Amino acid sequence: MVEAVRMLVWVCVAASTVSAHKWGWGSCPRVDPTPKLDVDNILNQWYVVEQFDTTSTCLTLNYTRVSATQLKVTKSRQLVLLDSLSIEHTNSYTGTLDIPDGDNAGKMRVKWPLNIAGKSDYIVFDIDGKTHAAVYDCQQITSLAHRHSAAILSRTPSLPAETITKIKQKLQTYNINTKNFDKIDHSVCIRRDDSDLNINIDEDTFKKLISGASESFQTVATQVANGANNFANTVVDFTKQLGAVEDGTQGTNEAIVLNHDAEIIA
């Protein structure tokens, strides 16, 4: 049962990572970074009020400084599939941001543990230093295709509609389709201390996870690497193993019992 829960966690996190990006033909669009960005203005926690193609709720980004040329970014969220199984949980996912050029700090390079294709461009294209910011990331997969995403950030759980509109209009000047944005619900968010399950993924835990993976677990990883063509079916299969039917209600199999503060990936 623990192995099944572990596998479900992997599917949830990997699926949300894949789904948060849109695919496009050709090279990554040119998006200009904020000139002479003061990196201190991007540090600490931001609420993600809108992001490309996501079903996650309670999504936040927290930036911390590692050195003059590197930051850590931690994405925290709740995953819709675990919500549908009535599992109270938190999920944090930490990547590394490199700043190749201090004079152009708004253009960074990000590496996420679950992104086997490597680093991608990470551009802060809008920020006022106090209330809001916006980031765009794009990864060139082949000479023919790229995958990209964008997020609108706020120091509070919401932003005025006119601010969101201005950010989207700016992104549209780079010929990027802003219809890909989804709103993030921050109305019912679980604190880590109150969670039944805390899922933490960074570079070290990802290496441990892969090194101890079972054959079926590695099959899921292979599907992610191949573009997750059958990911929806994989998710349904694992939820059925955990006693859930496709509408999210509990089935007749063994119920999921989790210890408070259990960390499945650690």
C-alpha positions in Angstrom: 0.0 0.0 0.0 2.8 2.4 0.8 4.4 1.7 -2.6 1.1 2.4 -4.3 0.8 5.8 -2.4 4.4 6.5 -3.3 3.6 5.8 -7.0 0.5 8.0 -6.9 2.5 10.9 -5.4 5.0 10.6 -8.3 2.2 10.6 -10.9 0.6 13.6 -9.3 3.7 15.7 -9.1 5.0 14.6 -12.5 1.6 15.1 -14.2 1.2 18.6 -12.8 4.7 19.5 -14.0 4.0 18.3 -17.5 0.6 20.0 -17.6 1.8 23.4 -16.5 3.4 24.0 -19.9 2.1 24.5 -23.4 3.9 23.2 -26.5 4.8 25.4 -29.4 6.5 25.1 -32.8 9.9 26.6 -33.6 12.1 28.5 -31.3 11.1 30.0 -27.9 9.5 33.5 -28.3 11.6 36.4 -27.4 10.4 37.9 -24.1 12.4 40.8 -22.8 13.4 40.7 -19.1 12.9 43.6 -16.7 15.9 45.9 -17.2 18.3 46.2 -14.4 16.3 43.9 -12.1 17.1 44.2 -8.4 17.0 40.6 -7.4 16.1 41.5 -3.8 12.7 42.6 -5.1 11.9 39.0 -6.3 12.9 37.3 -3.0 10.5 35.6 -0.5 7.0 34.4 -1.1 4.6 35.2 -3.9 1.1 33.9 -4.5 0.5 32.6 -8.1 -2.8 34.2 -9.1 -2.7 32.8 -12.7 -0.6 30.3 -14.5 -0.6 28.4 -17.8 -2.6 25.2 -17.9 -2.8 24.1 -14.3 -5.4 22.5 -12.0 -3.3 23.0 -8.8 -4.7 25.1 -6.0 -2.9 27.2 -3.3 0.1 27.7 -5.6 2.9 29.9 -4.3 6.5 30.5 -5.3 9.2 31.3 -2.7 12.6 32.7 -3.9 15.7 32.5 -1.6 19.2 33.6 -2.4 22.0 31.0 -2.5 24.7 33.3 -3.8 25.2 36.4 -6.0 24.6 34.3 -9.0 22.1 31.7 -7.8 18.6 31.5 -6.2 16.4 28.6 -5.1 12.8 28.7 -6.0 10.3 26.5 -4.1 6.9 25.9 -5.7 4.2 24.9 -3.1 0.7 23.8 -4.1 -2.1 21.3 -3.6 -2.7 18.7 -6.2 -6.2 18.2 -7.6 -5.9 14.4 -7.8 -5.0 14.1 -4.1 -7.7 16.6 -3.3 -10.2 14.4 -5.2 -9.2 11.5 -2.9 -9.8 13.6 0.2 -6.1 13.4 1.1 -5.1 16.6 3.0 -1.6 17.4 1.7 1.0 19.9 0.8 3.5 19.6 -2.0 6.7 21.6 -2.3 9.0 21.3 -5.3 12.4 23.2 -5.3 14.4 24.2 -8.3 17.6 26.1 -8.9 17.8 29.5 -10.6 21.1 30.6 -12.1 21.9 34.2 -13.0 24.4 34.1 -15.8 24.6 37.9 -16.2 24.4 40.2 -13.2 23.7 43.2 -15.4 20.7 41.4 -16.9 19.5 39.6 -13.8 15.9 39.4 -15.1 17.0 36.6 -17.5 17.8 33.5 -15.5 18.1 29.8 -16.2 16.0 27.3 -14.1 16.5 23.6 -13.4 13.7 21.6 -11.9 14.4 18.1 -10.6 11.7 16.4 -12.6 12.7 18.1 -15.9 14.9 15.5 -17.5 15.4 17.8 -20.6 17.6 20.1 -18.5 17.5 23.9 -17.9 15.2 26.4 -19.4 15.1 30.2 -19.7 13.3 31.9 -16.8 12.5 35.5 -17.4 11.1 38.1 -15.0 9.3 40.3 -17.5 7.3 42.5 -15.2 7.7 43.6 -11.6 6.8 46.7 -9.6 8.9 45.8 -6.6 6.0 45.8 -4.1 2.8 44.2 -5.2 3.1 42.1 -8.3 5.5 40.3 -10.7 5.3 38.1 -13.8 7.6 35.3 -15.0 7.9 33.4 -18.3 9.9 30.2 -18.8 10.6 28.4 -22.1 12.6 25.4 -22.9 13.8 24.5 -26.4 13.2 20.7 -26.7 14.2 20.3 -30.3 15.0 22.6 -33.3 11.3 22.2 -34.2 9.5 22.6 -30.8 9.6 24.3 -27.4 7.5 24.1 -24.2 6.6 27.3 -22.2 4.7 28.6 -19.3 4.0 31.9 -17.6 2.8 32.9 -14.1 1.3 36.1 -12.7 2.5 36.7 -9.1 1.2 38.7 -6.2 2.3 39.4 -2.6 -1.4 38.8 -1.7 -3.8 36.0 -2.8 -5.3 38.3 -5.4 -4.6 41.2 -7.8 -6.8 43.9 -9.2 -8.2 42.9 -12.6 -6.6 45.9 -14.3 -3.1 44.8 -13.2 -3.7 41.3 -14.5 -4.9 42.7 -17.8 -1.8 44.9 -18.2 0.5 41.9 -17.6 -1.3 39.8 -20.2 -1.2 42.7 -22.7 2.5 42.9 -22.2 2.9 39.2 -22.9 0.7 39.5 -26.0 3.2 41.9 -27.5 5.5 38.9 -27.8 2.8 36.9 -29.6 2.1 34.7 -26.7 -1.4 33.4 -26.3 -2.7 34.5 -22.9 -5.8 32.3 -23.1 -3.5 29.6 -21.7 -3.8 31.2 -18.2 -5.8 29.5 -15.5 -6.8 31.2 -12.3 -5.4 29.7 -9.0 -7.8 29.2 -6.1 -6.4 30.3 -2.8 -9.6 30.1 -0.8 -9.1 26.8 1.0 -5.5 26.1 1.6 -4.0 23.6 4.1 -1.1 24.6 6.3 1.8 22.2 6.4 1.3 21.6 10.2 -2.3 20.5 9.5 -1.6 18.3 6.6 -1.9 14.5 6.5 0.8 14.3 3.8 3.7 16.5 3.1 5.4 15.9 -0.3 8.8 17.5 -0.6 10.9 17.2 -3.8 14.2 18.8 -4.5 17.3 17.5 -6.3 18.5 15.3 -3.5 15.1 13.7 -2.8 14.6 13.1 -6.5 17.8 11.2 -6.7 16.8 9.0 -3.7 13.4 8.5 -5.3 14.8 7.3 -8.6 17.5 5.1 -7.1 15.0 3.2 -5.0 12.3 3.0 -7.6 10.5 -0.2 -8.4 10.1 -1.4 -12.0 6.6 -0.1 -12.2 7.7 3.2 -10.7 10.4 3.5 -13.4 7.7 2.8 -16.0 5.9 6.0 -14.9 9.2 7.9 -15.2 9.7 6.6 -18.7 6.2 7.8 -19.7 7.1 11.2 -18.4 10.3 11.2 -20.4 8.4 10.2 -23.5 6.0 13.1 -23.2 3.4 11.6 -21.0 1.2 10.5 -23.9 -0.7 8.0 -21.8 -0.5 10.0 -18.5 -4.2 10.3 -18.0 -4.7 6.5 -18.2 -1.8 6.0 -15.9 -3.3 8.4 -13.3 -6.7 6.5 -13.5 -4.9 3.1 -13.1 -3.1 4.2 -9.9 -6.2 5.9 -8.4 -8.1 2.6 -8.9 -5.2 0.8 -7.1 -5.8 3.1 -4.2 -9.5 2.4 -4.0 -10.8 5.4 -6.0 -13.1 5.3 -9.0 -12.9 7.7 -11.9 -15.3 10.3 -10.4 -13.0 10.7 -7.3 -15.3 8.9 -4.9 -14.0 6.1 -2.7 -14.2 2.5 -4.0 -14.4 -0.7 -2.2 -10.7 -1.4 -1.9 -8.5 -0.8 1.1 -8.8 2.8 2.3 -5.8 5.1 2.4 -4.5 5.7 5.9 -1.7 8.2 6.3 0.1 9.3 9.4 0.1 13.0 10.3 3.2 14.7 8.9 4.2 11.6 6.9 6.7 12.5 4.2 6.4 9.9 1.5 9.4 11.4 -0.5 12.2 12.3 1.9 
